[in-house]
Amino acid sequence: MDKVLIRQLKIDTVIGIYEWEKKIHQTLLIDLDMAWDNRLAAASDNYQHALCYETVSNRLTALIIEKPIELIETVAEMIAQCLLSEFNVPWVKVVVMKPGAVQHADSVGVVIERGSI
């Protein structure tokens, strides 16, 4: 299976359940593994057949900063559903990390996989 990867996509947004969190921006770090058949793009060297990581990154950033969200679980699910429906990715693994959320941990996060291979 071919995959297109995005690592450590930084999205500054309003995220959290506490009132103080709803008044500030925090950084989320997003890792994506997206199933994509790269053979046609590779054979033709044609951008039209590739899954554009810049387009994906821009769309996901716009989606997540659109409105405040309380849970990183919600962020992960929104990302997965966007990739499956808007980009026709057949399978995706989404990792959402929230650095500094817990005092004695560098980061906390969730991992979800959606779709089928």
C-alpha positions in Angstrom: 0.0 0.0 0.0 1.2 3.5 -0.9 0.9 6.3 1.6 1.2 10.0 1.6 2.6 11.3 4.8 2.4 14.6 6.6 4.3 15.0 9.9 4.1 17.6 12.6 1.5 19.8 10.9 1.2 22.7 13.4 -2.2 24.2 13.8 -2.7 27.1 16.3 -6.3 27.1 17.5 -8.7 27.4 20.4 -8.9 24.0 22.0 -9.8 22.8 25.4 -12.4 22.2 28.0 -11.3 24.8 30.6 -12.5 28.4 30.5 -9.0 29.7 30.4 -8.2 27.5 27.3 -11.2 29.0 25.5 -9.5 32.4 25.6 -6.1 31.4 24.1 -4.6 29.7 21.1 -2.7 26.5 21.6 -0.7 24.4 19.1 -1.8 21.0 18.0 0.6 18.8 16.1 -0.9 16.5 13.5 0.6 13.4 11.9 -1.2 11.8 8.9 -0.7 8.6 7.1 -3.0 8.6 4.0 -3.5 5.6 1.7 -3.0 6.7 -1.8 -2.1 4.9 -5.0 1.0 6.8 -6.2 1.7 4.7 -9.3 -0.1 6.9 -11.8 1.4 10.1 -10.4 4.9 8.5 -10.4 4.5 7.0 -13.9 3.2 10.2 -15.5 5.1 12.7 -13.3 1.8 14.6 -13.3 0.7 16.6 -10.2 -3.0 16.0 -11.1 -2.6 12.4 -10.1 -1.0 13.1 -6.8 -2.5 13.7 -3.4 -1.3 17.3 -2.7 0.0 17.6 0.8 -0.1 21.4 0.6 -3.8 21.4 -0.3 -4.5 18.8 2.4 -2.6 20.8 5.0 -4.3 24.1 4.1 -7.8 22.5 4.2 -7.3 20.8 7.5 -5.9 24.0 9.1 -8.9 26.0 7.9 -11.3 23.2 9.2 -9.7 23.1 12.7 -9.4 26.9 13.2 -13.0 27.5 12.0 -14.5 27.4 15.5 -13.4 26.5 19.0 -13.2 22.8 19.8 -13.1 21.2 23.2 -11.5 17.7 22.5 -8.6 16.5 20.5 -10.7 13.4 19.8 -13.1 15.7 17.9 -10.2 17.2 16.0 -9.0 13.7 15.0 -12.5 12.6 13.8 -13.0 15.9 11.9 -9.7 15.4 10.1 -10.4 11.8 9.2 -13.9 12.5 7.9 -12.6 15.4 5.8 -9.9 13.3 4.2 -12.3 10.4 3.5 -15.1 12.5 2.0 -13.4 15.5 0.4 -10.1 13.9 -0.8 -11.3 10.4 -1.4 -8.6 8.9 0.7 -9.6 5.3 1.3 -7.8 4.9 4.6 -6.2 7.3 7.1 -4.3 7.2 10.3 -4.6 10.5 12.3 -2.4 11.4 15.3 -3.3 14.6 17.2 -0.9 15.7 19.9 -1.4 18.6 22.3 2.0 19.7 23.7 2.0 21.0 27.2 -1.5 19.9 28.1 -0.3 17.9 31.1 2.3 19.3 33.5 4.7 16.3 33.6 4.3 15.2 30.0 5.8 16.7 26.8 2.5 16.0 25.0 -0.7 14.1 25.1 -2.6 12.8 22.1 -5.0 10.4 20.3 -4.6 8.1 17.4 -7.4 7.0 15.1 -7.7 5.0 11.9 -10.6 5.3 9.6 -11.5 3.8 6.2 -10.4 0.5 4.7 -7.2 -0.6 3.1 
